[in-house]
Amino acid sequence: MAASPRNVYFVSLGCPKNRVDSEVMLGSLAQAGHVLVAAPDQAEVIVVNTCGFIDAAKEESIDTILEMAQFKERGSCQKLVVTGCLTQRYPDDVAREIPEIDHILGSADFSGIADIVGGGGPAPARGPRTLPIVQVSETPEYLYDHTSPRVITGARFSVYVKIAEGCDRPCSFCIIPKLRGPQRSRSIESVAIEVERLVAEGAREVNLVAQDLTRYGADLADKPTLAQLLTRLARVDDLRWIRMHYTYPSAWSDELIDVVAGEPKVVKYVDVPLQHIDDQMLKIMRRGHSSRVTGALLERLRARIPGLVMRSTFIVGHPGETDEMFDGLCRFVEAEELDRVGVFTYSREPGTVSAILPRRVPAAVADERRERLMEIQRGISRRKNQALVGRDIEVLVEGVSDESELLLQGRWYGQAPEIDGSVYLADGSARPGELVQARVTDGSDYDLAASLATA
């Protein structure tokens, strides 16, 4: 049955990888003739793409679904569709607890979204306990490619490209393999064709995302590598910055280091979630490497990549983390002086190994540890930013600053979109998407001030 055109309102929650899925769904909807509207009260159909990674994300997803369900009760919306990680993880629970939903899809079951949105006319009248239609694959398999339509929802000059989906790592705290399925990579040419199209549409920065970039290609017959992919993408005309999220500490090859170091378009920004440094905790977390491996990697990267900016994340409060383990992590962060650090308190996720471990850390203690580690990092970040004063940097202009209409706002290569700070630009003008030279005049905990006039 051909899909009937509908007015559709779309809500996308969660990480950049989820955003890519949302943009692919939006592309499918637009290609089928559906009209994307800017407000839920204008929609005949509402689609919510959820996140289910940690407790806070699950709560946000549930709250959003309930909020959107109100538009059905008011009669302005005829159909509510929910997809993503939350419904992949808890399809039956969501169906039972929120019967206002008409259709539930898993994290990789959205290829037919256009027909689901438009098929069969308005949703039939249903009793209060009638459950939604559930289409959730037990093992996610779908992976979009260069033939998939996309509607970019953010700035066209900085875009995300997913090069692989799923994960084969056995980390004890992580639910991602169950939410996203096993590792499955796109071919180099598929990624390159998509990047060429995005650059032709105005992209200057491409952010490569996957659960684990460093395992890219391991599941394909010809075993392409991340280094080979970067080399191919560097040949795309008018592409200026290639940025990587996220890499695994024990999987950095010499080939990859050489490409990052030697290819000008690959920004010297390395994102390696280390999670911890204590050997016993790394073993409990099932990370598959030791503190010695971490130390050796940092030494190799710093010795061979000029201008390196390093970002990492850590988990505090994991079951079994003692005061001594945490103190060791603090000493590591103080000594290594990483440029960017994010700290998360452990979130117990049912279905993971960590969820059944003994020696749980009280939430208040975990919160205190997070604040202490972030305070250490704030001082490091401030010193590093102040050390940039007087230096000329290249800045990707994002637009007028949120702080003042008299300032422009952007990022240099040492700042990733949405997770790091910004550069505030004075004394000049530039267009969004333009790369400009600016001289740093001040540095705070996370942000820089710079002048366009003195560069």
Beta strands, then each sheet from edge to edge (+ up, - down):
strand 1: 7-12
strand 2: 35-36
strand 3: 45-50
strand 4: 79-84
strand 5: 103-105
strand 6: 133-135
strand 7: 158-162
strand 8: 164-165
strand 9: 184-185
strand 10: 205-209
strand 11: 241-245
strand 12: 269-271
strand 13: 309-316
strand 14: 340-345
strand 15: 392-400
strand 16: 408-412
strand 17: 423-426
strand 18: 435-443
strand 19: 448-451
sheet 1: 2+ 1+ 3+ 4+ 5+ 6+
sheet 2: 7+ 10+ 11+
sheet 3: 8+ 9-
sheet 4: 12+ 13+ 14+
sheet 5: 15+ 16- 17+ 19+ 18- 15+
end
